[in-house]
Amino acid sequence: MYLNPNWRILTVGDGDLSFSKAIAEHIKPATLLASTYDDANTLVSKYSDNALAALRQLHVPTLTEFDVTQPTSWQRLGEQQFDVVIFQFPLVPAFVGAAAFKAHTQSSSMNVLNRALLYQYLHYASHYALDKNGPMLCYITSKDVKPYREWNIEGSINQGLTCQYLGQMPFDITHFPGYKIRNVDRDKHVKDTSGITYVFSEKTHHPLGNTLKKPAYLTDKHCPLCRVGPFMAQEDEHKHMLSKKHNQMLKFEQQWQAWLAQHNDQEQV
């Protein structure tokens, strides 16, 4: 992940705030504002080893109860603007109990709920947080394993939004000493699997573009949904299109398109 120390940085959804602390101590940016979804009491009780007090000692302002899906949270930024907004390993929290799970997934799968989380993050970050005179960058760092790789982040997650997918870069956690990837629901560290930082911006001709890569599976003779290919023959491609894996990804994509259509209808009301 590339971060310019001269940038104004906003972190969102930083569970125990250890990522923000690592940025403050090792990147030393011109401006840093940290935010987390939980309120202060929940954060401290959930994560016994958290960076809330440390950020205060470093004079880094921190917003608690910051929900990236709610415009009211973004409006708390006031007139403050940023060059990059970062969302590390986003994941919708698990629902407690079968009844809660059924209620929340009755009309949308967990796949769609996680896509919606990222969609709203990109939309509101671009609208409320990013300075149009700056680089206007949105970062999403995610894992290259299921279920994260099934969200089609580099494909249709930003469909209909003004920001575009520019490319991606590897995330190396060793560049952020002290950062611990947390379980979203409890005081437990998550295995440090390899991460990918997906980069979005309204500025399609971006200087950062030279440092970014687009994966081969987005080119011809590949299936971008399943991230497979190249297909050496039409028969191989046809066989893949009939596979269980591909049909599952098609189902996810159809559910996502249905959510987008419903969301757009609600926005127009």
N, C-alpha and C positions, 0 to 999 in steps of 0.2 A: 504494500500500500504506500503510495506516494503522498506525502504531506509536506507542504511548503510552510516553513516556520512563520512566514509573513502573512499567511492566511488567517482569516477569522473563522474559527471552527466551532460548530455546534454538534454535540453528540446527543443522540436520542436513544431511549430504551437501554441505557447502560445499567444493567441490573444492580451490580454491587458497586458501580462507579470506578472499578479498577482500571478500565480502559481509559477513561478520562484522566485518571491520575497518572497513568503511564504517558499519555500525551503531554500533560503538564510538565512532567519531570524530564522527559527525554526528547520531546520535540520542541518544547518551550515556544508555543505559538504566540503571535502578537495578541490574539484574543481567543479565549476558550470559554464556552458556556456548556456546562454538563447538564443532562436531564435524565430522569429515570421515571418509570411508570408508577412505582409504588410511592406511598406517602413515607415520610421520614421514619415513623415508628415501625411500619411494616418492613421497610428496608433493613433497619437495624436488627429487628427480631428475626427476620428471614435469613440474613447473611451476617453471621457473627464476625466475619472478617470482611469489613466493608471500608470504602474509602471516603465516606461522607465527611468525617472529621478532618481527614488529611487534606481534602480539597479546600475546606474552610481555612486551614492553616496556610495553604498555598494561595489563598485569596482568589480561588476559582469559584465564581457564582454557580449555584446548582439549583435547578428547578425540580421539585418532586411533583408527583401526581401529573406528569406530563404524558398525555395520551395522544399518540401521533394520529389517531383516527378522528380526533375532535378539533374542529377549527378554533374552539375557545382556548385550547392549550397553546396553539401556535400564536394566537392573538396576545398571549401573555408576553411575547417577545417585544411587543411595542414597536418602537422605531428601529430597534437593533437589527442589523442585517449581517449576513455571513457569506463567506466564499465557498464553504463546503459544509454539508450536513452529512453525518455518518450514522448509519444504523447497523450495529454489529450483531450478526447471527440472530435475526428476528425470528420469532416463533410465537404463534398464538398460545397462551397458557392452556394447560389441560383443564377440562371441565370436571368439577368434583361431583362424582356420582353419575349413574346411568341416566337419571332423569334430566340432569343438566346437559349432559352430552347430547341426548336425543332432542332436547328443546333447541339447542344451538345449531344442530346439524340437520334438522328436519328439512330445511329448504336449501342448505348449502353444506357441502362436504368440508372436511378440515383442509383439504387442498385449496378449495375456493376461499375459505376464510383467511388462510395465510396469504394467498395472492391479493385478496382485498386489503389486508394490512399493508402490504408493500405498495399497492396502487395508491392508497390514501396518503401514505408517507410521501411518495414522490409528488403527488398533486399538491399537498399542503406545504411541503418544504419549498417547492418551486414558487408557490404563490405568496407565502408569508415570510420565508426566512432568507432567501437568497437575493443578494444585491445584483441587480441587472447590469451593473457596471463592473462586476467581478467575473470570475470564472464560472459561477453558477453550477457547482458540482454537487450531485447527490451520490453518495457511496452506499452500497448494500454489500456487506460481507456475509457469505453463506457457505455452507458445506457442500462438497461434491459427492454427497451420498443421499440415499432416500431418507426422508421424504422431500428434502430441500431441493434436490435436483429435478423434482417433478413439478416445480412451480413455473417453469418456463420463464425465468426471470429475464433472460436475454431475448425473449420472443415477444409475447403479447402482454406482459405485465403492465406496460405503459401505454397500452392501446388507447388512443383518444386523448392522451395527455400532450402537453407542449414539450416536455423533456424527451430526449431520445437516448437510446442505448448507444454509447460510444465504443465500448469494448470492456475488457477486464484485465485484472492484474492479480498475481498471487498475493495472498496475505500470509506474512511470516510473523508469527507471534513472538519470535525471539527479538524482534525490533521494538517490542513493547514490554520491557521487563516489569514483572509484577502483575500483568494482566492475566486474569483467570476467567476462562469461559465458563459461565455458570449455568446450572440447570435453571430454567425459567421459573420453577415453582418452589424450589427448596435449596437449602444450603449444601450444595454438592457441586463439585467441579465436573465439567464435561470433558471427555477425552479430546485432546488437541489434534483433531483430524485436520487435514489440509483445508485451507479456506481459499475462497475466490472473492475478490472485491469487484463487483459489477459497478460500472460508472455510467451515470446518466447526466445529461445537461441539455438546456435549451439551446446552447451554442454548439451547433453540429460541427463547425470548423474550429476545433479546440486545440490549443498548443499541447495539451496533455495527450492528445490523440496519438502522438508519435511514440509514447511509452506504453500504449495499450495494445492488446491483441484481441482478435476475434477468433474464436475456435473454429477448427476445420469443419465441424459438424453443421456450421451455418452456411456452408458452400454447397454447390451442386453435387448430386449423387449421394447425399446424406439425408438422414431423417433428423431434423433439428429438434423435434419433440422428444425423441428417444436417445439422441446424441450418439447415433451409430452411423457407420459408413466408413469409407466410400463403398457403394455397391458396384461390384465388378461387372454385373450383368443385370438386365431387367428382371430376370427370373429371381435373383436374390432380393431385389427391391420389392417385388410383388410378394414374395414369401414373408418378408418383414412386415409389410402392410397388413397381412392376415394374422400376424402373431398376436398372442395374448397381451404382451407388453405394449405393443403399438395401440391396440384397441383400448387399453386402459388409459393411455395417454390421450387418445382422442376423446374419451369420455370426460376426462378432466378438462380438456380444452373446451368441449361443448358446454360443460357446467360453467366454466369461466365466462364464455361468451353470453350465456344466459344472465349471469350476475351483472355483467357490464350493461346489457340491454336494460335490465331492471333499474340499475343505478342511474343510467342516463335518463330514463323516464321519470324517475323521482326528482332528478335535478331540474327537469324542465317544468315540473308542476309549480 
